[in-house]
Amino acid sequence: MPAPYIEHVNLTVRSPERTAQLLADLFDWHIRWEGPARDNGRTIHVGDERTYLAVYSPPEAPEDAIFGKGQPLNHVGILVDDLDDVERRVLAAGLVPFAHADYDPGRRFYFLDHDGTEFEIVSYA
């Protein structure tokens, strides 16, 4: 049996289309599937051939209160080869990178997406 790995993470967002497009633009991912989801919502799976993020929205726009940091998700970590290129893409999307750090064994920064979900972008290259 191959080693276990995270196949997907499901995030509630205000607009699955906007979030899926952002993730595709930042990481060169593609839409793997999209369609109806539980409770009459909508989901888009965006990622690569192995893993993806499922971005879900219920039929009515979620309330701002559910998007508070750390409730319960702290951040989503994405490993990239070229940290500087992804940071340029984050800036081009109108988002603000923060908490840059070099640490053993790599470099990282964070950003908040349109819904306030925190992403950590890390490179070991």
Helices and strands as residue ranges (DSSP letters): E 8-12, H 16-27, E 30-37, G 38-40, E 41-47, E 52-57, G 64-67, E 76-79, H 83-92, E 98-103, E 106-112, E 118-123
